[in-house]
Amino acid sequence: MTVEGAGQDYLTRQVGALLEAIREEGPVGEGRRSFRLAGHLAAEGGFHLGDILAATAHLLAVHAWNNGYLAAAEVLTRRMREFGAESVELVQHLVRLETGSEQGWLPLEDREALIDYARRVQRPDIEQRAQAIAPLLPDVSDPESPDRMASES
């Protein structure tokens, strides 16, 4: 294993530890352990601190929301915004990217916004992944067949 590969394995384990902390803290916790791990991940992995803290706050808010703790989700969403508009924008686009990648399609407008964002912030990795997602065209109601939808226009 190369030194770079070992470093990536370490970061993968750190991300896994962060996700586990989010699950363990539960939907109403303040996220102290999660935010502490996120800070370490930012320092050790070369991530922008605001980006990783905003992503952590977002994941905690989603966890709270999904478990019916709406007030906690609101507090965590406000906290996410404290980490800066650019970090919040990145998190929103990454959520869109992961959703599109998982389901295999995105509404055309969302896909184009994602590609525009990637170009604006010079993130060819995000642009390449976004271009691989099939667009769901307006007024087409069959998201199970995105390839057919794109060819119908």
Phi and psi in radians as a Rosetta constraint file:
Dihedral C 1 N 2 CA 2 C 2 CIRCULARHARMONIC -1.365 0.35
Dihedral N 2 CA 2 C 2 N 3 CIRCULARHARMONIC 2.868 0.35
Dihedral C 2 N 3 CA 3 C 3 CIRCULARHARMONIC -1.078 0.35
Dihedral N 3 CA 3 C 3 N 4 CIRCULARHARMONIC -0.712 0.35
Dihedral C 3 N 4 CA 4 C 4 CIRCULARHARMONIC -1.095 0.35
Dihedral N 4 CA 4 C 4 N 5 CIRCULARHARMONIC -0.750 0.35
Dihedral C 4 N 5 CA 5 C 5 CIRCULARHARMONIC -1.091 0.35
Dihedral N 5 CA 5 C 5 N 6 CIRCULARHARMONIC -0.709 0.35
Dihedral C 5 N 6 CA 6 C 6 CIRCULARHARMONIC -1.117 0.35
Dihedral N 6 CA 6 C 6 N 7 CIRCULARHARMONIC -0.676 0.35
Dihedral C 6 N 7 CA 7 C 7 CIRCULARHARMONIC -1.124 0.35
Dihedral N 7 CA 7 C 7 N 8 CIRCULARHARMONIC -0.706 0.35
Dihedral C 7 N 8 CA 8 C 8 CIRCULARHARMONIC -1.164 0.35
Dihedral N 8 CA 8 C 8 N 9 CIRCULARHARMONIC -0.704 0.35
Dihedral C 8 N 9 CA 9 C 9 CIRCULARHARMONIC -1.055 0.35
Dihedral N 9 CA 9 C 9 N 10 CIRCULARHARMONIC -0.722 0.35
Dihedral C 9 N 10 CA 10 C 10 CIRCULARHARMONIC -1.088 0.35
Dihedral N 10 CA 10 C 10 N 11 CIRCULARHARMONIC -0.815 0.35
Dihedral C 10 N 11 CA 11 C 11 CIRCULARHARMONIC -1.100 0.35
Dihedral N 11 CA 11 C 11 N 12 CIRCULARHARMONIC -0.681 0.35
Dihedral C 11 N 12 CA 12 C 12 CIRCULARHARMONIC -1.067 0.35
Dihedral N 12 CA 12 C 12 N 13 CIRCULARHARMONIC -0.737 0.35
Dihedral C 12 N 13 CA 13 C 13 CIRCULARHARMONIC -1.135 0.35
Dihedral N 13 CA 13 C 13 N 14 CIRCULARHARMONIC -0.670 0.35
Dihedral C 13 N 14 CA 14 C 14 CIRCULARHARMONIC -1.149 0.35
Dihedral N 14 CA 14 C 14 N 15 CIRCULARHARMONIC -0.738 0.35
Dihedral C 14 N 15 CA 15 C 15 CIRCULARHARMONIC -1.087 0.35
Dihedral N 15 CA 15 C 15 N 16 CIRCULARHARMONIC -0.753 0.35
Dihedral C 15 N 16 CA 16 C 16 CIRCULARHARMONIC -1.055 0.35
Dihedral N 16 CA 16 C 16 N 17 CIRCULARHARMONIC -0.712 0.35
Dihedral C 16 N 17 CA 17 C 17 CIRCULARHARMONIC -1.123 0.35
Dihedral N 17 CA 17 C 17 N 18 CIRCULARHARMONIC -0.686 0.35
Dihedral C 17 N 18 CA 18 C 18 CIRCULARHARMONIC -1.108 0.35
Dihedral N 18 CA 18 C 18 N 19 CIRCULARHARMONIC -0.805 0.35
Dihedral C 18 N 19 CA 19 C 19 CIRCULARHARMONIC -1.108 0.35
Dihedral N 19 CA 19 C 19 N 20 CIRCULARHARMONIC -0.677 0.35
Dihedral C 19 N 20 CA 20 C 20 CIRCULARHARMONIC -1.135 0.35
Dihedral N 20 CA 20 C 20 N 21 CIRCULARHARMONIC -0.708 0.35
Dihedral C 20 N 21 CA 21 C 21 CIRCULARHARMONIC -1.069 0.35
Dihedral N 21 CA 21 C 21 N 22 CIRCULARHARMONIC -0.712 0.35
Dihedral C 21 N 22 CA 22 C 22 CIRCULARHARMONIC -1.076 0.35
Dihedral N 22 CA 22 C 22 N 23 CIRCULARHARMONIC -0.773 0.35
Dihedral C 22 N 23 CA 23 C 23 CIRCULARHARMONIC -1.132 0.35
Dihedral N 23 CA 23 C 23 N 24 CIRCULARHARMONIC -0.763 0.35
Dihedral C 23 N 24 CA 24 C 24 CIRCULARHARMONIC -1.220 0.35
Dihedral N 24 CA 24 C 24 N 25 CIRCULARHARMONIC -0.610 0.35
Dihedral C 24 N 25 CA 25 C 25 CIRCULARHARMONIC -1.190 0.35
Dihedral N 25 CA 25 C 25 N 26 CIRCULARHARMONIC -0.357 0.35
Dihedral C 25 N 26 CA 26 C 26 CIRCULARHARMONIC 1.405 0.35
Dihedral N 26 CA 26 C 26 N 27 CIRCULARHARMONIC 2.937 0.35
Dihedral C 26 N 27 CA 27 C 27 CIRCULARHARMONIC -1.298 0.35
Dihedral N 27 CA 27 C 27 N 28 CIRCULARHARMONIC -0.219 0.35
Dihedral C 27 N 28 CA 28 C 28 CIRCULARHARMONIC -1.967 0.35
Dihedral N 28 CA 28 C 28 N 29 CIRCULARHARMONIC 0.043 0.35
Dihedral C 28 N 29 CA 29 C 29 CIRCULARHARMONIC -1.270 0.35
Dihedral N 29 CA 29 C 29 N 30 CIRCULARHARMONIC 2.874 0.35
Dihedral C 29 N 30 CA 30 C 30 CIRCULARHARMONIC -1.427 0.35
Dihedral N 30 CA 30 C 30 N 31 CIRCULARHARMONIC -0.200 0.35
Dihedral C 30 N 31 CA 31 C 31 CIRCULARHARMONIC 1.432 0.35
Dihedral N 31 CA 31 C 31 N 32 CIRCULARHARMONIC 0.373 0.35
Dihedral C 31 N 32 CA 32 C 32 CIRCULARHARMONIC -0.960 0.35
Dihedral N 32 CA 32 C 32 N 33 CIRCULARHARMONIC -0.872 0.35
Dihedral C 32 N 33 CA 33 C 33 CIRCULARHARMONIC -1.135 0.35
Dihedral N 33 CA 33 C 33 N 34 CIRCULARHARMONIC -0.727 0.35
Dihedral C 33 N 34 CA 34 C 34 CIRCULARHARMONIC -1.070 0.35
Dihedral N 34 CA 34 C 34 N 35 CIRCULARHARMONIC -0.795 0.35
Dihedral C 34 N 35 CA 35 C 35 CIRCULARHARMONIC -1.186 0.35
Dihedral N 35 CA 35 C 35 N 36 CIRCULARHARMONIC -0.598 0.35
Dihedral C 35 N 36 CA 36 C 36 CIRCULARHARMONIC -1.131 0.35
Dihedral N 36 CA 36 C 36 N 37 CIRCULARHARMONIC -0.803 0.35
Dihedral C 36 N 37 CA 37 C 37 CIRCULARHARMONIC -1.112 0.35
Dihedral N 37 CA 37 C 37 N 38 CIRCULARHARMONIC -0.665 0.35
Dihedral C 37 N 38 CA 38 C 38 CIRCULARHARMONIC -1.102 0.35
Dihedral N 38 CA 38 C 38 N 39 CIRCULARHARMONIC -0.704 0.35
Dihedral C 38 N 39 CA 39 C 39 CIRCULARHARMONIC -1.075 0.35
Dihedral N 39 CA 39 C 39 N 40 CIRCULARHARMONIC -0.742 0.35
Dihedral C 39 N 40 CA 40 C 40 CIRCULARHARMONIC -1.124 0.35
Dihedral N 40 CA 40 C 40 N 41 CIRCULARHARMONIC -0.736 0.35
Dihedral C 40 N 41 CA 41 C 41 CIRCULARHARMONIC -1.082 0.35
Dihedral N 41 CA 41 C 41 N 42 CIRCULARHARMONIC -0.709 0.35
Dihedral C 41 N 42 CA 42 C 42 CIRCULARHARMONIC -1.104 0.35
Dihedral N 42 CA 42 C 42 N 43 CIRCULARHARMONIC -0.783 0.35
Dihedral C 42 N 43 CA 43 C 43 CIRCULARHARMONIC -1.187 0.35
Dihedral N 43 CA 43 C 43 N 44 CIRCULARHARMONIC -0.735 0.35
Dihedral C 43 N 44 CA 44 C 44 CIRCULARHARMONIC -1.484 0.35
Dihedral N 44 CA 44 C 44 N 45 CIRCULARHARMONIC -0.479 0.35
Dihedral C 44 N 45 CA 45 C 45 CIRCULARHARMONIC -1.762 0.35
Dihedral N 45 CA 45 C 45 N 46 CIRCULARHARMONIC -0.022 0.35
Dihedral C 45 N 46 CA 46 C 46 CIRCULARHARMONIC 1.338 0.35
Dihedral N 46 CA 46 C 46 N 47 CIRCULARHARMONIC 0.335 0.35
Dihedral C 46 N 47 CA 47 C 47 CIRCULARHARMONIC -1.484 0.35
Dihedral N 47 CA 47 C 47 N 48 CIRCULARHARMONIC 2.633 0.35
Dihedral C 47 N 48 CA 48 C 48 CIRCULARHARMONIC -1.175 0.35
Dihedral N 48 CA 48 C 48 N 49 CIRCULARHARMONIC 2.258 0.35
Dihedral C 48 N 49 CA 49 C 49 CIRCULARHARMONIC -1.007 0.35
Dihedral N 49 CA 49 C 49 N 50 CIRCULARHARMONIC -0.798 0.35
Dihedral C 49 N 50 CA 50 C 50 CIRCULARHARMONIC -1.062 0.35
Dihedral N 50 CA 50 C 50 N 51 CIRCULARHARMONIC -0.660 0.35
Dihedral C 50 N 51 CA 51 C 51 CIRCULARHARMONIC -1.116 0.35
Dihedral N 51 CA 51 C 51 N 52 CIRCULARHARMONIC -0.848 0.35
Dihedral C 51 N 52 CA 52 C 52 CIRCULARHARMONIC -1.247 0.35
Dihedral N 52 CA 52 C 52 N 53 CIRCULARHARMONIC -0.589 0.35
Dihedral C 52 N 53 CA 53 C 53 CIRCULARHARMONIC -1.238 0.35
Dihedral N 53 CA 53 C 53 N 54 CIRCULARHARMONIC -0.674 0.35
Dihedral C 53 N 54 CA 54 C 54 CIRCULARHARMONIC -1.113 0.35
Dihedral N 54 CA 54 C 54 N 55 CIRCULARHARMONIC -0.732 0.35
Dihedral C 54 N 55 CA 55 C 55 CIRCULARHARMONIC -1.113 0.35
Dihedral N 55 CA 55 C 55 N 56 CIRCULARHARMONIC -0.700 0.35
Dihedral C 55 N 56 CA 56 C 56 CIRCULARHARMONIC -1.119 0.35
Dihedral N 56 CA 56 C 56 N 57 CIRCULARHARMONIC -0.796 0.35
Dihedral C 56 N 57 CA 57 C 57 CIRCULARHARMONIC -1.066 0.35
Dihedral N 57 CA 57 C 57 N 58 CIRCULARHARMONIC -0.700 0.35
Dihedral C 57 N 58 CA 58 C 58 CIRCULARHARMONIC -1.086 0.35
Dihedral N 58 CA 58 C 58 N 59 CIRCULARHARMONIC -0.826 0.35
Dihedral C 58 N 59 CA 59 C 59 CIRCULARHARMONIC -1.094 0.35
Dihedral N 59 CA 59 C 59 N 60 CIRCULARHARMONIC -0.700 0.35
Dihedral C 59 N 60 CA 60 C 60 CIRCULARHARMONIC -1.130 0.35
Dihedral N 60 CA 60 C 60 N 61 CIRCULARHARMONIC -0.701 0.35
Dihedral C 60 N 61 CA 61 C 61 CIRCULARHARMONIC -1.128 0.35
Dihedral N 61 CA 61 C 61 N 62 CIRCULARHARMONIC -0.740 0.35
Dihedral C 61 N 62 CA 62 C 62 CIRCULARHARMONIC -1.106 0.35
Dihedral N 62 CA 62 C 62 N 63 CIRCULARHARMONIC -0.739 0.35
Dihedral C 62 N 63 CA 63 C 63 CIRCULARHARMONIC -1.061 0.35
Dihedral N 63 CA 63 C 63 N 64 CIRCULARHARMONIC -0.770 0.35
Dihedral C 63 N 64 CA 64 C 64 CIRCULARHARMONIC -1.108 0.35
Dihedral N 64 CA 64 C 64 N 65 CIRCULARHARMONIC -0.820 0.35
Dihedral C 64 N 65 CA 65 C 65 CIRCULARHARMONIC -1.034 0.35
Dihedral N 65 CA 65 C 65 N 66 CIRCULARHARMONIC -0.815 0.35
Dihedral C 65 N 66 CA 66 C 66 CIRCULARHARMONIC -1.119 0.35
Dihedral N 66 CA 66 C 66 N 67 CIRCULARHARMONIC -0.387 0.35
Dihedral C 66 N 67 CA 67 C 67 CIRCULARHARMONIC -1.781 0.35
Dihedral N 67 CA 67 C 67 N 68 CIRCULARHARMONIC 0.191 0.35
Dihedral C 67 N 68 CA 68 C 68 CIRCULARHARMONIC 1.488 0.35
Dihedral N 68 CA 68 C 68 N 69 CIRCULARHARMONIC 0.183 0.35
Dihedral C 68 N 69 CA 69 C 69 CIRCULARHARMONIC -1.720 0.35
Dihedral N 69 CA 69 C 69 N 70 CIRCULARHARMONIC 1.347 0.35
Dihedral C 69 N 70 CA 70 C 70 CIRCULARHARMONIC -1.175 0.35
Dihedral N 70 CA 70 C 70 N 71 CIRCULARHARMONIC -0.660 0.35
Dihedral C 70 N 71 CA 71 C 71 CIRCULARHARMONIC -1.125 0.35
Dihedral N 71 CA 71 C 71 N 72 CIRCULARHARMONIC -0.728 0.35
Dihedral C 71 N 72 CA 72 C 72 CIRCULARHARMONIC -1.130 0.35
Dihedral N 72 CA 72 C 72 N 73 CIRCULARHARMONIC -0.694 0.35
Dihedral C 72 N 73 CA 73 C 73 CIRCULARHARMONIC -1.090 0.35
Dihedral N 73 CA 73 C 73 N 74 CIRCULARHARMONIC -0.690 0.35
Dihedral C 73 N 74 CA 74 C 74 CIRCULARHARMONIC -1.148 0.35
Dihedral N 74 CA 74 C 74 N 75 CIRCULARHARMONIC -0.758 0.35
Dihedral C 74 N 75 CA 75 C 75 CIRCULARHARMONIC -1.069 0.35
Dihedral N 75 CA 75 C 75 N 76 CIRCULARHARMONIC -0.786 0.35
Dihedral C 75 N 76 CA 76 C 76 CIRCULARHARMONIC -1.191 0.35
Dihedral N 76 CA 76 C 76 N 77 CIRCULARHARMONIC -0.594 0.35
Dihedral C 76 N 77 CA 77 C 77 CIRCULARHARMONIC -1.155 0.35
Dihedral N 77 CA 77 C 77 N 78 CIRCULARHARMONIC -0.730 0.35
Dihedral C 77 N 78 CA 78 C 78 CIRCULARHARMONIC -1.084 0.35
Dihedral N 78 CA 78 C 78 N 79 CIRCULARHARMONIC -0.703 0.35
Dihedral C 78 N 79 CA 79 C 79 CIRCULARHARMONIC -1.117 0.35
Dihedral N 79 CA 79 C 79 N 80 CIRCULARHARMONIC -0.679 0.35
Dihedral C 79 N 80 CA 80 C 80 CIRCULARHARMONIC -0.996 0.35
Dihedral N 80 CA 80 C 80 N 81 CIRCULARHARMONIC -0.732 0.35
Dihedral C 80 N 81 CA 81 C 81 CIRCULARHARMONIC -1.139 0.35
Dihedral N 81 CA 81 C 81 N 82 CIRCULARHARMONIC -0.398 0.35
Dihedral C 81 N 82 CA 82 C 82 CIRCULARHARMONIC -1.185 0.35
Dihedral N 82 CA 82 C 82 N 83 CIRCULARHARMONIC -0.295 0.35
Dihedral C 82 N 83 CA 83 C 83 CIRCULARHARMONIC -1.533 0.35
Dihedral N 83 CA 83 C 83 N 84 CIRCULARHARMONIC 0.070 0.35
Dihedral C 83 N 84 CA 84 C 84 CIRCULARHARMONIC 1.918 0.35
Dihedral N 84 CA 84 C 84 N 85 CIRCULARHARMONIC 2.518 0.35
Dihedral C 84 N 85 CA 85 C 85 CIRCULARHARMONIC -1.090 0.35
Dihedral N 85 CA 85 C 85 N 86 CIRCULARHARMONIC -0.670 0.35
Dihedral C 85 N 86 CA 86 C 86 CIRCULARHARMONIC -1.152 0.35
Dihedral N 86 CA 86 C 86 N 87 CIRCULARHARMONIC -0.676 0.35
Dihedral C 86 N 87 CA 87 C 87 CIRCULARHARMONIC -1.192 0.35
Dihedral N 87 CA 87 C 87 N 88 CIRCULARHARMONIC -0.707 0.35
Dihedral C 87 N 88 CA 88 C 88 CIRCULARHARMONIC -1.107 0.35
Dihedral N 88 CA 88 C 88 N 89 CIRCULARHARMONIC -0.743 0.35
Dihedral C 88 N 89 CA 89 C 89 CIRCULARHARMONIC -1.076 0.35
Dihedral N 89 CA 89 C 89 N 90 CIRCULARHARMONIC -0.752 0.35
Dihedral C 89 N 90 CA 90 C 90 CIRCULARHARMONIC -1.030 0.35
Dihedral N 90 CA 90 C 90 N 91 CIRCULARHARMONIC -0.830 0.35
Dihedral C 90 N 91 CA 91 C 91 CIRCULARHARMONIC -1.048 0.35
Dihedral N 91 CA 91 C 91 N 92 CIRCULARHARMONIC -0.777 0.35
Dihedral C 91 N 92 CA 92 C 92 CIRCULARHARMONIC -1.048 0.35
Dihedral N 92 CA 92 C 92 N 93 CIRCULARHARMONIC -0.743 0.35
Dihedral C 92 N 93 CA 93 C 93 CIRCULARHARMONIC -1.229 0.35
Dihedral N 93 CA 93 C 93 N 94 CIRCULARHARMONIC -0.643 0.35
Dihedral C 93 N 94 CA 94 C 94 CIRCULARHARMONIC -1.167 0.35
Dihedral N 94 CA 94 C 94 N 95 CIRCULARHARMONIC -0.642 0.35
Dihedral C 94 N 95 CA 95 C 95 CIRCULARHARMONIC -1.107 0.35
Dihedral N 95 CA 95 C 95 N 96 CIRCULARHARMONIC -0.765 0.35
Dihedral C 95 N 96 CA 96 C 96 CIRCULARHARMONIC -1.062 0.35
Dihedral N 96 CA 96 C 96 N 97 CIRCULARHARMONIC -0.760 0.35
Dihedral C 96 N 97 CA 97 C 97 CIRCULARHARMONIC -1.091 0.35
Dihedral N 97 CA 97 C 97 N 98 CIRCULARHARMONIC -0.819 0.35
Dihedral C 97 N 98 CA 98 C 98 CIRCULARHARMONIC -1.158 0.35
Dihedral N 98 CA 98 C 98 N 99 CIRCULARHARMONIC -0.668 0.35
Dihedral C 98 N 99 CA 99 C 99 CIRCULARHARMONIC -1.096 0.35
Dihedral N 99 CA 99 C 99 N 100 CIRCULARHARMONIC -0.830 0.35
Dihedral C 99 N 100 CA 100 C 100 CIRCULARHARMONIC -1.100 0.35
Dihedral N 100 CA 100 C 100 N 101 CIRCULARHARMONIC -0.699 0.35
Dihedral C 100 N 101 CA 101 C 101 CIRCULARHARMONIC -1.125 0.35
Dihedral N 101 CA 101 C 101 N 102 CIRCULARHARMONIC -0.715 0.35
Dihedral C 101 N 102 CA 102 C 102 CIRCULARHARMONIC -1.194 0.35
Dihedral N 102 CA 102 C 102 N 103 CIRCULARHARMONIC -0.761 0.35
Dihedral C 102 N 103 CA 103 C 103 CIRCULARHARMONIC -1.571 0.35
Dihedral N 103 CA 103 C 103 N 104 CIRCULARHARMONIC -0.247 0.35
Dihedral C 103 N 104 CA 104 C 104 CIRCULARHARMONIC 1.529 0.35
Dihedral N 104 CA 104 C 104 N 105 CIRCULARHARMONIC 0.026 0.35
Dihedral C 104 N 105 CA 105 C 105 CIRCULARHARMONIC -2.729 0.35
Dihedral N 105 CA 105 C 105 N 106 CIRCULARHARMONIC 2.768 0.35
Dihedral C 105 N 106 CA 106 C 106 CIRCULARHARMONIC -2.473 0.35
Dihedral N 106 CA 106 C 106 N 107 CIRCULARHARMONIC 2.654 0.35
Dihedral C 106 N 107 CA 107 C 107 CIRCULARHARMONIC -0.967 0.35
Dihedral N 107 CA 107 C 107 N 108 CIRCULARHARMONIC 2.486 0.35
Dihedral C 107 N 108 CA 108 C 108 CIRCULARHARMONIC -0.889 0.35
Dihedral N 108 CA 108 C 108 N 109 CIRCULARHARMONIC -0.796 0.35
Dihedral C 108 N 109 CA 109 C 109 CIRCULARHARMONIC -1.062 0.35
Dihedral N 109 CA 109 C 109 N 110 CIRCULARHARMONIC -0.738 0.35
Dihedral C 109 N 110 CA 110 C 110 CIRCULARHARMONIC -1.154 0.35
Dihedral N 110 CA 110 C 110 N 111 CIRCULARHARMONIC -0.726 0.35
Dihedral C 110 N 111 CA 111 C 111 CIRCULARHARMONIC -1.098 0.35
Dihedral N 111 CA 111 C 111 N 112 CIRCULARHARMONIC -0.771 0.35
Dihedral C 111 N 112 CA 112 C 112 CIRCULARHARMONIC -1.143 0.35
Dihedral N 112 CA 112 C 112 N 113 CIRCULARHARMONIC -0.684 0.35
Dihedral C 112 N 113 CA 113 C 113 CIRCULARHARMONIC -1.104 0.35
Dihedral N 113 CA 113 C 113 N 114 CIRCULARHARMONIC -0.672 0.35
Dihedral C 113 N 114 CA 114 C 114 CIRCULARHARMONIC -1.148 0.35
Dihedral N 114 CA 114 C 114 N 115 CIRCULARHARMONIC -0.767 0.35
Dihedral C 114 N 115 CA 115 C 115 CIRCULARHARMONIC -1.145 0.35
Dihedral N 115 CA 115 C 115 N 116 CIRCULARHARMONIC -0.743 0.35
Dihedral C 115 N 116 CA 116 C 116 CIRCULARHARMONIC -1.054 0.35
Dihedral N 116 CA 116 C 116 N 117 CIRCULARHARMONIC -0.756 0.35
Dihedral C 116 N 117 CA 117 C 117 CIRCULARHARMONIC -1.052 0.35
Dihedral N 117 CA 117 C 117 N 118 CIRCULARHARMONIC -0.842 0.35
Dihedral C 117 N 118 CA 118 C 118 CIRCULARHARMONIC -1.034 0.35
Dihedral N 118 CA 118 C 118 N 119 CIRCULARHARMONIC -0.699 0.35
Dihedral C 118 N 119 CA 119 C 119 CIRCULARHARMONIC -1.195 0.35
Dihedral N 119 CA 119 C 119 N 120 CIRCULARHARMONIC -0.724 0.35
Dihedral C 119 N 120 CA 120 C 120 CIRCULARHARMONIC -1.105 0.35
Dihedral N 120 CA 120 C 120 N 121 CIRCULARHARMONIC -0.703 0.35
Dihedral C 120 N 121 CA 121 C 121 CIRCULARHARMONIC -1.678 0.35
Dihedral N 121 CA 121 C 121 N 122 CIRCULARHARMONIC 0.150 0.35
Dihedral C 121 N 122 CA 122 C 122 CIRCULARHARMONIC 0.974 0.35
Dihedral N 122 CA 122 C 122 N 123 CIRCULARHARMONIC 0.986 0.35
Dihedral C 122 N 123 CA 123 C 123 CIRCULARHARMONIC -2.080 0.35
Dihedral N 123 CA 123 C 123 N 124 CIRCULARHARMONIC 1.420 0.35
Dihedral C 123 N 124 CA 124 C 124 CIRCULARHARMONIC -1.067 0.35
Dihedral N 124 CA 124 C 124 N 125 CIRCULARHARMONIC -0.460 0.35
Dihedral C 124 N 125 CA 125 C 125 CIRCULARHARMONIC -1.111 0.35
Dihedral N 125 CA 125 C 125 N 126 CIRCULARHARMONIC -0.744 0.35
Dihedral C 125 N 126 CA 126 C 126 CIRCULARHARMONIC -1.223 0.35
Dihedral N 126 CA 126 C 126 N 127 CIRCULARHARMONIC -0.740 0.35
Dihedral C 126 N 127 CA 127 C 127 CIRCULARHARMONIC -1.045 0.35
Dihedral N 127 CA 127 C 127 N 128 CIRCULARHARMONIC -0.785 0.35
Dihedral C 127 N 128 CA 128 C 128 CIRCULARHARMONIC -1.090 0.35
Dihedral N 128 CA 128 C 128 N 129 CIRCULARHARMONIC -0.770 0.35
Dihedral C 128 N 129 CA 129 C 129 CIRCULARHARMONIC -1.157 0.35
Dihedral N 129 CA 129 C 129 N 130 CIRCULARHARMONIC -0.665 0.35
Dihedral C 129 N 130 CA 130 C 130 CIRCULARHARMONIC -1.159 0.35
Dihedral N 130 CA 130 C 130 N 131 CIRCULARHARMONIC -0.689 0.35
Dihedral C 130 N 131 CA 131 C 131 CIRCULARHARMONIC -1.166 0.35
Dihedral N 131 CA 131 C 131 N 132 CIRCULARHARMONIC -0.389 0.35
Dihedral C 131 N 132 CA 132 C 132 CIRCULARHARMONIC -1.390 0.35
Dihedral N 132 CA 132 C 132 N 133 CIRCULARHARMONIC -0.164 0.35
Dihedral C 132 N 133 CA 133 C 133 CIRCULARHARMONIC -1.550 0.35
Dihedral N 133 CA 133 C 133 N 134 CIRCULARHARMONIC 2.300 0.35
Dihedral C 133 N 134 CA 134 C 134 CIRCULARHARMONIC -1.230 0.35
Dihedral N 134 CA 134 C 134 N 135 CIRCULARHARMONIC 2.423 0.35
Dihedral C 134 N 135 CA 135 C 135 CIRCULARHARMONIC -1.441 0.35
Dihedral N 135 CA 135 C 135 N 136 CIRCULARHARMONIC 2.415 0.35
Dihedral C 135 N 136 CA 136 C 136 CIRCULARHARMONIC -1.668 0.35
Dihedral N 136 CA 136 C 136 N 137 CIRCULARHARMONIC 2.009 0.35
Dihedral C 136 N 137 CA 137 C 137 CIRCULARHARMONIC -1.347 0.35
Dihedral N 137 CA 137 C 137 N 138 CIRCULARHARMONIC 2.605 0.35
Dihedral C 137 N 138 CA 138 C 138 CIRCULARHARMONIC -1.014 0.35
Dihedral N 138 CA 138 C 138 N 139 CIRCULARHARMONIC 2.581 0.35
Dihedral C 138 N 139 CA 139 C 139 CIRCULARHARMONIC 1.158 0.35
Dihedral N 139 CA 139 C 139 N 140 CIRCULARHARMONIC 0.329 0.35
Dihedral C 139 N 140 CA 140 C 140 CIRCULARHARMONIC -2.004 0.35
Dihedral N 140 CA 140 C 140 N 141 CIRCULARHARMONIC 2.212 0.35
Dihedral C 140 N 141 CA 141 C 141 CIRCULARHARMONIC -1.859 0.35
Dihedral N 141 CA 141 C 141 N 142 CIRCULARHARMONIC 0.263 0.35
Dihedral C 141 N 142 CA 142 C 142 CIRCULARHARMONIC -2.044 0.35
Dihedral N 142 CA 142 C 142 N 143 CIRCULARHARMONIC 1.419 0.35
Dihedral C 142 N 143 CA 143 C 143 CIRCULARHARMONIC -1.197 0.35
Dihedral N 143 CA 143 C 143 N 144 CIRCULARHARMONIC -0.107 0.35
Dihedral C 143 N 144 CA 144 C 144 CIRCULARHARMONIC -1.350 0.35
Dihedral N 144 CA 144 C 144 N 145 CIRCULARHARMONIC -0.269 0.35
Dihedral C 144 N 145 CA 145 C 145 CIRCULARHARMONIC -2.224 0.35
Dihedral N 145 CA 145 C 145 N 146 CIRCULARHARMONIC 1.100 0.35
Dihedral C 145 N 146 CA 146 C 146 CIRCULARHARMONIC -1.106 0.35
Dihedral N 146 CA 146 C 146 N 147 CIRCULARHARMONIC -0.541 0.35
Dihedral C 146 N 147 CA 147 C 147 CIRCULARHARMONIC -1.110 0.35
Dihedral N 147 CA 147 C 147 N 148 CIRCULARHARMONIC -0.767 0.35
Dihedral C 147 N 148 CA 148 C 148 CIRCULARHARMONIC -1.123 0.35
Dihedral N 148 CA 148 C 148 N 149 CIRCULARHARMONIC -0.666 0.35
Dihedral C 148 N 149 CA 149 C 149 CIRCULARHARMONIC -1.105 0.35
Dihedral N 149 CA 149 C 149 N 150 CIRCULARHARMONIC -0.759 0.35
Dihedral C 149 N 150 CA 150 C 150 CIRCULARHARMONIC -1.164 0.35
Dihedral N 150 CA 150 C 150 N 151 CIRCULARHARMONIC -0.555 0.35
Dihedral C 150 N 151 CA 151 C 151 CIRCULARHARMONIC -1.430 0.35
Dihedral N 151 CA 151 C 151 N 152 CIRCULARHARMONIC -0.221 0.35
Dihedral C 151 N 152 CA 152 C 152 CIRCULARHARMONIC -1.368 0.35
Dihedral N 152 CA 152 C 152 N 153 CIRCULARHARMONIC -0.289 0.35
